[in-house]
Amino acid sequence: MASPAAIKRNGIHYTPPDLADFLAHRAAVHVQATGTIRVLDPACGDGELLFAAQRALLQLFPTANISLEGYDLDSEAIAAVHERSCRLGVPVEAVQADFLTRAPLLPREAFDLIITNPPYVRTQQLGASIAQELSAKFDLRGRIDITHAFVKIAPHLLADQGILALLCSNRFLTTAAGQNVRQVLTNYLSPLELFDLGDTRFFRAAVLPAIVIASKSTPTEYKGCSFVTAYESSDSAEPSTESLLDALTTGHDSLVLHQGRTIQVESGSLIAATDTREPWRMQHPKTDEWLNQVEKATFCRFGDAGRIRVGIKTTADSVFISDDWDHMDVVPEQELLLPLITHEEVEPWRINSHCQRRVLYPYDLTSMRRKPLDLESYPRTQEYLTSHEVALRGRKYVLDAGRKWYEIWVPQNPALWSSPKIVFPDISVDARFALDESGAVVNGDCYWISLADVEDRRVFATMLAVANSSFGLRYYDAVCGNRLYSGRRRWMTQYVAKLPLPNPATPESANLVEASMRLIHGDADAPTLVELDELVDRAFSVVSPKTEQAALF
């Protein structure tokens, strides 16, 4: 088997036997047998998926002739396939080869089933040159991973009515780069079953898995796609006794115990937007009814009200950022050392402490555009930066962009730092949107919205209330849904821009603004967070799940 270092470097995560059997059975029920059933795994590892497919197909087609074919770069993995093949008496054509190179030599439209768990290797691990080569070869866009290339090949190799059974990261459902996969599944295949396995921890890796079963069929034959999600829940209701994998196929919602944790299984159908740039989400009767009411009460969205910016990215943090500037051999001028907000300081509503870190920010703070300072006017800063000049000039992309060698790669708009702003972390379990009025700079692990863009402080207050409410969290999960390992969520521009704002002219919105202002200023009579949740729900004329549940008793 591959070494631990190779596993990490090459994105190798072998499929657990129970998950392999589940994937194989879900695929097998859609296979149409006409003579020999040809099965391909283009990244077969130790052959787990191939042998699982053989078992599942024989249960449905006991007399069928099943041809198994697999490819893998790892010689030890191929040797393991051959050993299992001999021991089990199941013939497998297992070849050590780079499938992405070998694929053009394979016969087109020859396979009845492609079952695969391709390696998950992202752009930053691939390296720029390899990523660019794959992008050009397979017509991929954005931040690709190797999975995208494997999926792009599949329609060319599948026979008519052939089945793709794909186990991959669930990121393709919601991310911008996931359009590479969504486009193939929308334009060249027909999704039949989709399982977002969320934080179920079937793998040791911090990658949340998803299963897609898709058919190479014509649009007129398409009958829709079931969509099931499984995420950890804090629900205190009694879970059922069925296993998680069994619960995924019942067609109804349930709570189950899995590895000592309560998992909420929700069953619905796929809403695949015509525009493949948009995330995929689940159609669920209760959620859709709620979303329809929210839509009626939505006046505009966060992205309409103000621009959402990412924080600064120095690409040389050890030079520009420190919490101990006063003990440096050379201390830059104090007016250039600005307080820096990172995700550690951000809590709902407010920044939780004085910023310990400061950033050396060599820009004109009166300028709306990036205007680097003349270092001749700041001799200590010039001396300090010159001592790091070799490292800073090593950032070739900065120089290639026509920038000065001592600049920050993403400095944002210097003059806006002094305005009040909403700051929130890129990654957090729950929403953490804070108001900052200190003039601090925002680090690249956070995003921010300036009052200078929004202009109306009432809208600012409403944004804080909606984002920090249980309503905002429910809306995010229903519409955006980019959840990571251990319950964390991605709060990036493309998702936060979708959050809705209620009509400011209604009395309910006026009450919400007033309550939010009291919370912002820490007034003694400020509402509790439960009361604020209720005010947000009223502003959108909806009822929270907790209120619905309480009404039943």
C-alpha positions in Angstrom: 0.0 0.0 0.0 1.0 3.6 -0.4 3.1 5.2 2.3 1.5 7.8 4.7 3.4 10.6 3.0 2.2 9.5 -0.5 -1.3 9.1 0.8 -1.3 12.8 1.9 0.5 14.1 -1.1 -1.6 12.3 -3.7 -5.0 12.6 -2.0 -5.4 8.8 -1.5 -8.2 7.7 0.8 -9.1 4.1 0.3 -12.8 3.3 0.5 -14.0 1.5 3.7 -15.7 -1.8 2.8 -19.2 -0.9 4.2 -19.2 2.3 2.1 -17.9 0.5 -0.9 -20.7 -2.0 -0.7 -23.3 0.8 -0.3 -21.9 2.6 -3.4 -21.8 -0.6 -5.4 -25.4 -1.6 -4.5 -26.8 1.9 -5.2 -25.1 1.7 -8.7 -26.0 -1.9 -9.5 -29.8 -1.3 -9.2 -29.5 1.1 -12.2 -27.3 -1.0 -14.4 -29.0 -2.5 -17.5 -27.4 -5.9 -18.3 -27.2 -6.9 -21.9 -24.5 -9.5 -22.1 -21.1 -8.8 -20.5 -21.2 -6.1 -17.9 -18.0 -4.1 -18.2 -16.9 -2.3 -15.0 -14.1 0.3 -14.7 -12.4 1.9 -11.7 -9.9 4.5 -13.0 -8.3 4.9 -9.6 -8.8 1.4 -8.1 -6.4 1.4 -5.2 -6.6 -2.0 -3.6 -9.6 -2.9 -5.7 -12.3 -2.6 -3.0 -14.8 -0.9 -5.3 -14.3 -3.4 -8.1 -14.9 -6.4 -5.9 -17.9 -4.7 -4.2 -19.3 -4.0 -7.7 -18.8 -7.6 -8.7 -20.7 -8.8 -5.6 -23.5 -6.3 -6.0 -24.0 -7.1 -9.7 -24.0 -10.9 -9.2 -26.8 -10.5 -6.6 -29.0 -8.9 -9.3 -27.6 -10.7 -12.4 -26.4 -14.2 -11.1 -25.6 -15.5 -14.6 -23.9 -12.4 -15.9 -20.4 -12.3 -17.2 -18.7 -9.4 -15.3 -15.5 -7.8 -16.6 -13.5 -5.8 -14.1 -10.8 -3.3 -15.1 -8.8 -1.0 -12.9 -5.9 1.5 -13.0 -3.7 3.0 -10.4 -0.4 4.7 -10.2 0.7 2.8 -7.1 2.5 -0.5 -7.8 1.8 -1.8 -4.3 -1.9 -1.1 -4.8 -2.0 -3.0 -8.1 -0.1 -5.9 -6.5 -2.8 -5.9 -3.7 -5.5 -6.1 -6.4 -3.8 -9.1 -8.1 -3.4 -10.9 -4.7 -7.1 -10.4 -3.9 -8.1 -11.5 -7.4 -6.2 -14.8 -7.0 -7.4 -15.4 -3.5 -11.1 -14.7 -4.3 -11.0 -16.3 -7.8 -12.4 -13.1 -9.4 -10.5 -12.1 -12.5 -9.5 -8.4 -12.6 -7.4 -6.6 -15.3 -5.4 -4.3 -13.0 -2.9 -2.0 -14.7 -0.3 0.3 -13.1 -0.7 3.5 -15.1 -1.7 7.1 -15.0 -5.3 6.8 -16.0 -5.6 10.5 -17.1 -2.8 9.7 -19.7 -4.2 6.2 -20.5 -7.8 7.2 -21.0 -7.6 8.5 -24.6 -6.4 5.0 -25.6 -9.4 3.2 -24.1 -12.4 2.3 -26.3 -15.1 4.9 -26.3 -18.6 4.1 -24.8 -17.4 0.7 -23.7 -18.2 0.5 -20.0 -21.6 -0.2 -18.3 -20.4 1.0 -14.9 -17.6 3.3 -13.8 -17.3 3.1 -10.1 -14.6 5.2 -8.5 -13.2 7.2 -5.6 -10.7 9.3 -7.4 -7.8 11.0 -5.6 -8.7 14.4 -4.0 -5.7 16.7 -4.8 -6.4 20.5 -4.9 -4.6 23.2 -6.9 -2.2 24.2 -4.2 -1.1 20.6 -3.8 -0.9 19.9 -7.5 1.3 22.9 -8.2 0.6 25.7 -10.7 2.1 24.0 -13.8 0.3 20.7 -13.3 -3.0 22.5 -12.5 -2.7 24.6 -15.7 -1.9 21.5 -17.8 -5.0 19.7 -16.5 -7.1 22.8 -16.9 -6.1 23.1 -20.6 -6.3 19.4 -21.4 -9.8 18.8 -19.8 -11.2 22.3 -20.2 -11.5 23.0 -16.5 -12.1 26.3 -14.8 -11.1 27.8 -11.4 -9.5 26.0 -8.5 -9.5 22.5 -9.8 -8.8 19.2 -8.1 -7.9 15.9 -9.9 -11.5 14.6 -9.3 -12.7 17.2 -11.9 -10.5 15.6 -14.6 -11.8 12.0 -13.8 -15.4 13.2 -14.0 -14.8 15.0 -17.3 -13.6 11.7 -18.9 -16.5 9.5 -17.7 -19.2 10.4 -20.3 -16.8 9.5 -23.1 -16.2 6.0 -21.7 -19.7 5.1 -20.6 -22.0 3.1 -22.9 -25.5 4.3 -23.6 -27.5 3.9 -20.3 -24.1 3.3 -18.5 -23.8 4.3 -14.8 -21.3 6.5 -13.1 -20.9 5.7 -9.4 -18.8 8.5 -7.9 -17.5 8.9 -4.4 -15.8 12.3 -4.0 -15.6 15.4 -1.8 -18.9 17.2 -1.4 -17.3 20.5 -2.2 -18.5 20.2 -5.8 -22.1 20.8 -4.6 -21.5 24.4 -3.5 -18.1 25.8 -4.5 -17.4 27.9 -7.6 -14.8 25.4 -8.9 -17.4 22.6 -8.4 -19.0 23.9 -11.6 -16.6 21.7 -13.4 -18.4 18.6 -12.0 -21.9 20.1 -11.9 -21.5 20.9 -15.6 -20.7 17.3 -16.6 -23.5 15.9 -14.4 -26.0 18.4 -15.9 -25.0 18.5 -19.6 -23.6 15.0 -20.3 -25.1 12.7 -17.6 -28.4 12.5 -15.6 -28.0 12.4 -11.8 -30.2 9.7 -10.2 -29.2 9.5 -6.6 -27.1 12.0 -4.5 -25.9 11.5 -1.0 -24.2 14.3 0.9 -22.6 12.3 3.7 -21.4 15.4 5.6 -19.6 15.0 8.8 -20.2 11.3 9.1 -16.4 10.5 9.4 -16.3 7.5 7.0 -12.8 8.7 6.2 -10.0 9.8 8.5 -9.2 12.7 6.2 -10.9 16.1 6.7 -12.8 15.8 3.5 -16.6 15.5 3.6 -17.7 12.8 1.2 -20.6 12.7 -1.3 -21.9 9.9 -3.5 -23.4 10.5 -7.0 -25.1 7.9 -9.1 -25.6 9.2 -12.6 -26.8 7.7 -15.9 -25.7 8.4 -19.4 -29.3 8.8 -20.6 -31.2 11.3 -22.8 -33.0 14.2 -21.1 -36.4 12.7 -22.1 -35.7 9.6 -20.0 -34.6 11.6 -16.9 -37.0 11.2 -13.9 -35.2 13.3 -11.4 -32.7 12.7 -8.6 -33.2 11.9 -5.0 -31.0 14.0 -2.6 -30.1 12.8 0.9 -28.0 14.7 3.5 -26.4 13.4 6.7 -25.0 15.8 9.3 -24.4 15.8 13.0 -27.3 17.2 15.0 -27.9 18.5 18.5 -31.5 17.3 18.4 -32.4 15.7 21.7 -35.1 13.4 20.2 -34.6 9.7 20.5 -32.7 8.3 17.4 -33.9 5.3 15.5 -32.2 1.9 15.8 -31.4 1.6 12.1 -27.8 2.1 10.8 -26.8 5.3 9.0 -26.3 3.6 5.7 -29.8 1.9 5.9 -31.3 5.3 6.9 -30.0 6.9 3.7 -32.3 4.9 1.5 -35.6 5.0 3.4 -36.9 8.1 1.7 -37.8 9.9 4.9 -36.1 12.1 7.5 -34.7 10.4 10.6 -32.2 10.7 13.5 -29.7 7.9 13.8 -26.7 7.1 16.0 -23.4 6.8 14.1 -20.0 6.4 15.8 -21.4 7.7 19.1 -22.9 10.9 17.5 -26.5 11.8 16.5 -26.8 12.3 12.8 -29.8 14.0 11.1 -30.7 12.4 7.8 -32.9 14.5 5.5 -34.4 13.2 2.3 -35.6 15.3 -0.6 -34.8 15.8 -4.3 -32.1 17.7 -6.1 -32.6 21.2 -7.3 -29.9 21.5 -10.0 -29.9 25.1 -11.3 -29.8 25.6 -15.0 -26.9 27.9 -14.5 -24.2 25.5 -13.4 -22.3 28.3 -11.6 -25.0 28.1 -8.9 -24.7 25.6 -6.0 -26.9 22.5 -5.9 -29.4 22.3 -3.1 -32.1 20.0 -1.8 -35.8 20.4 -2.4 -37.4 19.6 0.9 -41.2 20.4 1.4 -40.8 22.0 4.8 -37.7 24.0 3.9 -39.1 25.1 0.6 -42.3 26.4 2.2 -40.1 28.4 4.6 -37.8 29.7 1.7 -40.8 30.7 -0.3 -42.1 32.9 2.5 -38.6 34.4 3.1 -38.4 35.2 -0.6 -41.7 37.1 -0.4 -40.4 39.2 2.5 -36.9 39.8 1.1 -36.2 43.5 0.1 -32.7 42.9 -1.0 -29.6 40.8 -0.2 -26.3 41.5 1.5 -24.5 41.6 -1.8 -26.9 44.4 -3.0 -26.6 46.4 0.2 -22.8 46.6 0.3 -19.6 45.2 -1.1 -18.1 42.2 0.6 -14.3 42.3 0.7 -11.7 39.7 1.9 -9.1 40.9 4.4 -5.5 41.7 3.5 -3.2 39.0 2.2 0.5 39.9 2.7 1.9 36.6 1.3 4.7 37.3 3.8 3.1 37.3 7.2 6.4 36.7 9.1 7.6 40.0 7.7 4.5 42.2 7.9 2.6 40.8 10.9 3.7 40.5 14.6 2.5 40.7 18.1 5.9 41.8 19.4 7.1 44.7 17.2 8.6 46.6 20.1 11.3 44.0 20.5 12.4 43.9 16.9 16.0 44.9 16.2 14.6 47.7 14.0 11.1 49.0 14.9 9.2 50.6 12.0 7.4 53.9 12.5 4.5 53.4 14.9 2.0 55.2 12.6 2.5 52.4 10.0 1.8 49.6 12.6 -1.9 49.1 12.5 -4.0 46.8 14.7 -5.0 43.6 12.9 -8.3 41.7 13.3 -8.0 38.0 12.8 -10.6 35.2 13.2 -9.5 34.8 16.8 -10.9 38.2 17.8 -14.3 38.0 16.2 -17.4 37.0 18.1 -21.1 37.6 17.3 -21.8 41.4 17.5 -18.4 42.6 18.6 -14.6 42.2 18.5 -13.8 40.3 21.7 -10.5 41.9 22.8 -7.9 44.4 21.9 -6.0 43.3 18.8 -2.6 42.0 19.9 -1.2 41.6 16.4 -0.2 44.6 14.3 0.5 44.8 10.6 3.1 46.9 8.9 0.9 48.7 6.4 3.0 50.7 3.9 0.2 52.6 2.2 -1.4 56.0 2.2 -4.4 55.7 4.6 -6.1 58.7 3.0 -6.3 57.1 -0.4 -9.2 55.1 -1.7 -6.9 53.3 -4.0 -3.7 51.3 -3.3 -1.0 54.0 -3.0 2.3 52.7 -1.5 4.3 55.1 0.7 7.6 56.5 -0.3 10.0 54.6 2.1 12.4 57.6 2.0 10.0 59.3 4.3 10.0 56.4 6.8 13.7 55.5 7.4 13.1 52.9 10.1 10.5 51.1 8.0 12.8 51.3 5.1 15.6 49.8 7.1 13.3 47.0 8.4 11.9 46.1 5.0 15.3 46.2 3.4 16.5 43.6 5.9 13.9 41.3 4.4 14.3 42.5 0.8 15.5 39.2 -0.6 12.5 37.3 0.8 10.0 40.0 -0.4 11.5 40.1 -3.9 11.2 36.4 -4.0 7.4 37.0 -4.4 7.8 37.2 -8.2 4.1 37.5 -8.8 4.2 40.9 -6.9 6.9 42.2 -9.2 5.2 40.8 -12.3 2.1 42.7 -11.4 4.0 46.0 -11.6 4.0 46.4 -7.8 6.8 47.6 -5.5 8.7 44.8 -3.8 7.7 45.9 -0.3 3.9 45.9 -1.0 1.3 43.7 0.5 -0.3 41.4 -2.2 -3.9 42.2 -1.3 -4.0 45.5 0.7 -7.7 46.4 0.0 -8.8 50.1 0.1 -6.7 51.9 2.7 -9.0 54.8 3.4 -11.9 52.5 4.3 -10.2 51.0 7.4 -11.2 54.0 9.4 -15.0 53.6 8.7 -17.1 51.3 10.9 -17.3 47.8 9.4 -18.8 44.4 9.9 -16.1 41.7 10.2 -16.7 37.9 10.0 -14.4 34.9 9.8 -14.0 32.9 6.6 -14.5 29.6 8.5 -16.6 29.1 11.7 -19.1 26.7 13.0 -21.8 29.4 13.7 -22.1 32.9 12.3 -19.8 35.4 13.9 -20.5 38.9 12.5 -19.0 41.7 14.6 -19.1 45.5 14.4 -15.6 47.1 14.5 -15.2 50.9 15.0 -11.6 50.9 16.0 -10.1 51.5 12.5 -8.2 48.2 12.6 -7.1 46.3 9.5 -8.9 43.0 8.7 -6.7 39.9 8.0 -7.2 37.5 5.1 -8.8 34.9 7.3 -11.8 37.2 7.6 -14.2 39.2 5.3 -15.6 42.7 5.9 -18.4 45.1 4.8 -17.8 48.8 5.2 -20.4 51.3 6.4 -19.0 53.6 3.7 -20.4 51.3 1.1 -23.7 50.6 2.9 -24.2 54.3 4.0 -27.4 53.6 6.0 -26.6 52.5 9.6 -30.0 51.0 9.9 -29.2 48.6 7.1 -25.9 47.9 8.9 -27.8 47.0 12.1 -30.2 44.8 10.2 -27.3 42.9 8.5 -25.8 42.1 11.9 -29.1 40.9 13.3 -29.9 38.7 10.3 -26.4 37.2 10.0 -26.1 36.4 13.8 -29.5 34.9 14.1 -30.7 31.3 13.9 -32.7 32.4 10.9 -29.4 33.4 9.1 -27.9 30.0 9.9 -30.9 28.1 8.7 -30.9 30.2 5.4 -27.2 29.5 4.9 -27.7 25.8 5.3 -30.7 25.7 3.0 -29.3 27.9 0.2 -25.5 27.8 0.4 -24.7 24.8 2.5 -20.9 24.7 2.2 -20.2 22.9 5.5 -16.8 21.6 6.3 -15.3 19.1 8.8 -16.5 19.2 12.4 -19.5 21.4 11.6 -17.6 24.3 10.3 -19.0 26.5 7.6 -17.4 28.7 4.9 -18.6 32.3 5.2 -17.2 33.7 1.9 -18.4 36.4 -0.4 -20.4 34.1 -2.8 -22.5 32.8 0.2 -22.9 35.8 2.4 -23.9 37.9 -0.6 -27.0 35.7 -0.8 -28.3 36.4 2.8 -31.6 38.2 2.6 -32.6 41.5 4.2 -36.3 42.4 5.1 -38.2 45.4 3.9 -37.0 48.3 6.0 -40.3 50.1 5.7 -42.3 47.6 7.9 -42.9 48.1 11.6 -41.3 44.7 12.2 -38.0 45.8 10.6 -38.1 49.0 12.6 -38.3 47.0 15.8 -35.5 44.8 14.6 -33.2 47.7 13.9 -33.9 49.3 17.3 -33.2 46.0 19.1 -30.0 45.5 17.0 -28.8 49.0 17.9 -29.2 48.2 21.6 -27.2 45.0 21.2 -24.5 46.8 19.3 -24.1 49.4 22.0 -24.4 47.0 24.8 -27.4 48.7 26.4 -28.7 47.3 29.6 -32.1 46.8 28.1 -30.8 45.0 25.0 -32.9 42.0 24.0 -31.7 38.4 24.6 -30.5 36.5 21.6 -33.7 34.4 21.7 -35.8 37.6 21.6 -33.7 38.8 18.7 -34.3 35.6 16.8 -38.0 36.1 17.2 -37.7 39.7 15.9 -35.8 38.4 12.8 -38.5 35.8 12.1 -41.2 38.4 12.4 -39.4 40.7 10.0 -39.5 37.9 7.4 -43.0 36.7 8.5 -41.8 33.2 9.2 -41.9 30.8 12.1 -38.7 29.1 13.5 -38.5 25.3 13.8 -38.3 25.7 17.6 -41.5 27.8 17.6 -43.3 25.2 15.4 -42.2 22.4 17.7 -43.3 24.3 20.8 -46.7 24.8 19.2 -47.2 21.0 19.0 -47.1 20.6 22.8 
